[in-house]
């Protein structure tokens, strides 16, 4: 099974309020990832 990701991919982050989730979300935003929600 392939996961296809390109510049139009939008991401929902599970666990965004935790320490690890926050760290990785910041890294993804710095890279240019479109974060649309976090739970």
C-alpha distance matrix in Angstrom:
0.0 3.8 6.8 9.7 13.0 16.4 20.0 19.9 17.2 19.1 18.4 19.7 20.6 20.9 23.9 25.5 29.0 28.6 29.5 26.1 24.6 27.5 27.3 23.6 24.3 27.3 25.3 22.7 25.7 27.5 24.6 24.8 21.9 22.8 23.1 23.9 24.4 24.6 25.2
3.8 0.0 3.8 6.2 9.5 12.8 16.5 16.7 14.2 16.5 16.2 18.1 19.2 20.2 23.2 24.2 27.9 27.7 28.4 24.9 23.3 25.9 25.4 21.7 22.1 24.8 22.8 20.0 22.8 24.5 21.4 21.5 18.8 19.9 20.7 21.8 22.8 23.2 24.4
6.8 3.8 0.0 3.8 6.4 10.0 13.5 13.5 10.8 12.9 12.5 14.6 15.7 17.1 20.2 20.9 24.6 24.7 25.5 22.2 20.2 22.6 22.3 18.6 18.7 21.4 19.6 16.6 19.3 21.1 18.2 18.1 15.2 16.2 16.9 18.1 19.2 19.8 21.2
9.7 6.2 3.8 0.0 3.8 6.8 10.4 10.6 8.5 11.5 12.2 15.0 16.7 18.8 21.9 22.0 25.8 26.3 26.9 23.7 21.5 23.4 23.1 19.4 19.0 21.4 19.5 16.2 18.4 20.1 16.9 16.3 13.8 14.7 16.2 17.4 19.2 20.4 22.4
13.0 9.5 6.4 3.8 0.0 3.8 7.1 7.8 5.8 8.9 9.9 13.3 14.9 17.5 20.4 19.9 23.7 24.3 24.7 21.7 19.4 20.8 20.5 16.8 16.1 18.2 16.3 12.9 14.8 16.5 13.3 12.5 10.1 11.3 13.2 14.9 17.0 18.4 20.8
16.4 12.8 10.0 6.8 3.8 0.0 3.8 5.5 5.6 9.2 11.2 14.9 16.8 19.8 22.6 21.6 25.3 26.2 26.4 23.6 21.3 22.1 21.6 18.1 17.0 18.5 16.6 13.2 14.4 15.6 12.3 10.9 9.4 10.5 13.4 15.2 17.9 19.8 22.6
20.0 16.5 13.5 10.4 7.1 3.8 0.0 3.8 5.7 8.6 11.1 14.9 16.8 20.3 22.8 21.2 24.7 26.0 26.1 23.7 21.2 21.4 21.0 17.9 16.3 17.1 15.7 12.3 12.4 13.6 10.7 8.4 7.6 8.4 11.9 13.8 17.0 19.2 22.4
19.9 16.7 13.5 10.6 7.8 5.5 3.8 0.0 3.8 6.4 9.8 13.4 16.0 19.4 22.3 20.8 24.3 25.9 26.6 24.4 21.5 21.8 22.1 19.0 16.9 18.2 17.5 13.8 13.6 15.6 13.2 10.4 8.7 7.8 11.0 11.8 15.2 17.9 21.0
17.2 14.2 10.8 8.5 5.8 5.6 5.7 3.8 0.0 3.8 6.6 10.2 12.8 16.0 19.0 17.9 21.5 23.0 23.9 21.5 18.5 19.3 19.8 16.5 14.6 16.6 15.8 12.0 12.6 15.1 12.8 10.5 7.7 6.9 9.1 10.0 12.8 15.1 18.0
19.1 16.5 12.9 11.5 8.9 9.2 8.6 6.4 3.8 0.0 3.8 7.1 10.0 13.3 16.3 14.9 18.4 20.3 21.5 19.6 16.3 16.9 18.0 15.1 12.5 14.8 14.9 11.2 11.3 14.5 13.0 10.6 7.2 5.0 6.0 6.3 9.1 11.6 14.6
18.4 16.2 12.5 12.2 9.9 11.2 11.1 9.8 6.6 3.8 0.0 3.8 6.3 9.6 12.6 11.5 15.1 16.8 18.1 16.1 12.8 13.8 15.0 12.2 9.8 12.7 13.0 9.6 10.4 13.8 12.8 11.2 7.4 6.1 4.9 5.8 7.1 8.7 11.5
19.7 18.1 14.6 15.0 13.3 14.9 14.9 13.4 10.2 7.1 3.8 0.0 3.8 6.5 9.7 9.0 12.5 14.4 16.4 14.9 11.2 12.6 14.6 12.3 9.9 13.2 14.3 11.4 12.2 15.8 15.5 14.2 10.5 8.9 6.2 5.8 4.8 5.5 7.8
20.6 19.2 15.7 16.7 14.9 16.8 16.8 16.0 12.8 10.0 6.3 3.8 0.0 3.8 6.3 5.7 9.4 10.8 12.7 11.1 7.5 9.3 11.4 9.3 7.4 11.1 12.3 10.2 11.5 14.9 15.0 14.5 11.2 10.6 7.4 8.3 6.3 4.6 6.4
20.9 20.2 17.1 18.8 17.5 19.8 20.3 19.4 16.0 13.3 9.6 6.5 3.8 0.0 3.8 5.6 8.6 9.4 12.1 10.6 7.4 10.1 12.5 10.9 9.9 13.6 14.8 13.4 14.9 18.1 18.3 18.2 14.9 14.4 11.1 11.4 8.6 5.8 5.1
23.9 23.2 20.2 21.9 20.4 22.6 22.8 22.3 19.0 16.3 12.6 9.7 6.3 3.8 0.0 3.8 5.5 5.7 8.7 8.0 5.3 8.0 10.7 10.2 9.7 12.9 14.6 14.1 15.5 18.3 19.1 19.4 16.6 16.4 13.0 13.6 10.6 7.0 5.7
25.5 24.2 20.9 22.0 19.9 21.6 21.2 20.8 17.9 14.9 11.5 9.0 5.7 5.6 3.8 0.0 3.8 5.6 7.9 7.8 4.3 5.2 8.5 8.5 7.0 9.8 12.1 11.7 12.5 15.3 16.7 16.8 14.4 14.1 10.5 11.6 8.8 5.4 6.0
29.0 27.9 24.6 25.8 23.7 25.3 24.7 24.3 21.5 18.4 15.1 12.5 9.4 8.6 5.5 3.8 0.0 3.8 6.7 8.4 6.3 6.0 9.6 10.9 9.7 11.6 14.4 14.7 15.0 17.6 19.5 19.7 17.6 17.2 13.6 14.3 11.3 7.8 7.3
28.6 27.7 24.7 26.3 24.3 26.2 26.0 25.9 23.0 20.3 16.8 14.4 10.8 9.4 5.7 5.6 3.8 0.0 3.8 5.6 5.2 5.9 8.5 10.1 10.3 12.1 14.2 15.2 16.2 18.2 20.0 20.9 18.9 19.2 15.8 17.1 14.3 10.7 9.9
29.5 28.4 25.5 26.9 24.7 26.4 26.1 26.6 23.9 21.5 18.1 16.4 12.7 12.1 8.7 7.9 6.7 3.8 0.0 3.8 5.6 5.3 6.2 8.8 10.0 10.8 12.6 14.4 15.6 16.8 18.8 20.3 18.9 19.8 16.9 18.8 16.5 13.2 13.2
26.1 24.9 22.2 23.7 21.7 23.6 23.7 24.4 21.5 19.6 16.1 14.9 11.1 10.6 8.0 7.8 8.4 5.6 3.8 0.0 3.8 5.4 5.1 6.2 8.4 10.0 10.7 12.2 14.2 15.5 16.7 18.5 16.9 18.2 15.6 17.9 16.0 12.9 13.2
24.6 23.3 20.2 21.5 19.4 21.3 21.2 21.5 18.5 16.3 12.8 11.2 7.5 7.4 5.3 4.3 6.3 5.2 5.6 3.8 0.0 3.8 5.5 5.3 6.0 8.6 9.9 10.4 12.1 14.2 15.3 16.4 14.3 15.1 12.2 14.3 12.2 9.2 9.8
27.5 25.9 22.6 23.4 20.8 22.1 21.4 21.8 19.3 16.9 13.8 12.6 9.3 10.1 8.0 5.2 6.0 5.9 5.3 5.4 3.8 0.0 3.8 5.6 5.1 6.2 8.7 9.9 10.5 12.3 14.3 15.3 13.9 14.7 11.9 14.1 12.4 9.7 11.1
27.3 25.4 22.3 23.1 20.5 21.6 21.0 22.1 19.8 18.0 15.0 14.6 11.4 12.5 10.7 8.5 9.6 8.5 6.2 5.1 5.5 3.8 0.0 3.8 5.5 5.3 6.4 8.8 10.1 10.8 12.7 14.6 13.7 15.4 13.3 16.2 15.2 12.9 14.5
23.6 21.7 18.6 19.4 16.8 18.1 17.9 19.0 16.5 15.1 12.2 12.3 9.3 10.9 10.2 8.5 10.9 10.1 8.8 6.2 5.3 5.6 3.8 0.0 3.8 5.4 5.0 6.1 8.6 9.8 10.6 12.5 11.1 13.1 11.3 14.5 13.8 11.9 13.8
24.3 22.1 18.7 19.0 16.1 17.0 16.3 16.9 14.6 12.5 9.8 9.9 7.4 9.9 9.7 7.0 9.7 10.3 10.0 8.4 6.0 5.1 5.5 3.8 0.0 3.8 5.4 5.0 6.2 8.6 9.8 10.6 8.9 10.1 7.9 11.0 10.5 9.2 11.8
27.3 24.8 21.4 21.4 18.2 18.5 17.1 18.2 16.6 14.8 12.7 13.2 11.1 13.6 12.9 9.8 11.6 12.1 10.8 10.0 8.6 6.2 5.3 5.4 3.8 0.0 3.8 5.5 5.1 6.2 8.7 9.9 9.6 11.3 9.9 13.2 13.2 12.1 14.9
25.3 22.8 19.6 19.5 16.3 16.6 15.7 17.5 15.8 14.9 13.0 14.3 12.3 14.8 14.6 12.1 14.4 14.2 12.6 10.7 9.9 8.7 6.4 5.0 5.4 3.8 0.0 3.8 5.5 5.1 6.4 8.8 8.9 11.6 11.1 14.8 15.3 14.4 17.2
22.7 20.0 16.6 16.2 12.9 13.2 12.3 13.8 12.0 11.2 9.6 11.4 10.2 13.4 14.1 11.7 14.7 15.2 14.4 12.2 10.4 9.9 8.8 6.1 5.0 5.5 3.8 0.0 3.8 5.4 5.1 6.4 5.3 8.2 8.1 11.9 12.9 12.8 15.8
25.7 22.8 19.3 18.4 14.8 14.4 12.4 13.6 12.6 11.3 10.4 12.2 11.5 14.9 15.5 12.5 15.0 16.2 15.6 14.2 12.1 10.5 10.1 8.6 6.2 5.1 5.5 3.8 0.0 3.8 5.3 5.0 5.1 7.0 7.2 10.8 12.3 12.7 16.2
27.5 24.5 21.1 20.1 16.5 15.6 13.6 15.6 15.1 14.5 13.8 15.8 14.9 18.1 18.3 15.3 17.6 18.2 16.8 15.5 14.2 12.3 10.8 9.8 8.6 6.2 5.1 5.4 3.8 0.0 3.8 5.4 7.5 10.1 10.9 14.6 16.1 16.3 19.6
24.6 21.4 18.2 16.9 13.3 12.3 10.7 13.2 12.8 13.0 12.8 15.5 15.0 18.3 19.1 16.7 19.5 20.0 18.8 16.7 15.3 14.3 12.7 10.6 9.8 8.7 6.4 5.1 5.3 3.8 0.0 3.8 5.9 9.4 11.1 14.8 16.7 17.2 20.6
24.8 21.5 18.1 16.3 12.5 10.9 8.4 10.4 10.5 10.6 11.2 14.2 14.5 18.2 19.4 16.8 19.7 20.9 20.3 18.5 16.4 15.3 14.6 12.5 10.6 9.9 8.8 6.4 5.0 5.4 3.8 0.0 3.8 6.4 9.0 12.3 14.9 16.2 19.8
21.9 18.8 15.2 13.8 10.1 9.4 7.6 8.7 7.7 7.2 7.4 10.5 11.2 14.9 16.6 14.4 17.6 18.9 18.9 16.9 14.3 13.9 13.7 11.1 8.9 9.6 8.9 5.3 5.1 7.5 5.9 3.8 0.0 3.8 6.1 9.4 11.9 13.3 16.7
22.8 19.9 16.2 14.7 11.3 10.5 8.4 7.8 6.9 5.0 6.1 8.9 10.6 14.4 16.4 14.1 17.2 19.2 19.8 18.2 15.1 14.7 15.4 13.1 10.1 11.3 11.6 8.2 7.0 10.1 9.4 6.4 3.8 0.0 3.8 6.2 9.4 11.6 15.2
23.1 20.7 16.9 16.2 13.2 13.4 11.9 11.0 9.1 6.0 4.9 6.2 7.4 11.1 13.0 10.5 13.6 15.8 16.9 15.6 12.2 11.9 13.3 11.3 7.9 9.9 11.1 8.1 7.2 10.9 11.1 9.0 6.1 3.8 0.0 3.8 5.9 7.8 11.5
23.9 21.8 18.1 17.4 14.9 15.2 13.8 11.8 10.0 6.3 5.8 5.8 8.3 11.4 13.6 11.6 14.3 17.1 18.8 17.9 14.3 14.1 16.2 14.5 11.0 13.2 14.8 11.9 10.8 14.6 14.8 12.3 9.4 6.2 3.8 0.0 3.8 7.2 10.6
24.4 22.8 19.2 19.2 17.0 17.9 17.0 15.2 12.8 9.1 7.1 4.8 6.3 8.6 10.6 8.8 11.3 14.3 16.5 16.0 12.2 12.4 15.2 13.8 10.5 13.2 15.3 12.9 12.3 16.1 16.7 14.9 11.9 9.4 5.9 3.8 0.0 3.7 6.8
24.6 23.2 19.8 20.4 18.4 19.8 19.2 17.9 15.1 11.6 8.7 5.5 4.6 5.8 7.0 5.4 7.8 10.7 13.2 12.9 9.2 9.7 12.9 11.9 9.2 12.1 14.4 12.8 12.7 16.3 17.2 16.2 13.3 11.6 7.8 7.2 3.7 0.0 3.8
25.2 24.4 21.2 22.4 20.8 22.6 22.4 21.0 18.0 14.6 11.5 7.8 6.4 5.1 5.7 6.0 7.3 9.9 13.2 13.2 9.8 11.1 14.5 13.8 11.8 14.9 17.2 15.8 16.2 19.6 20.6 19.8 16.7 15.2 11.5 10.6 6.8 3.8 0.0
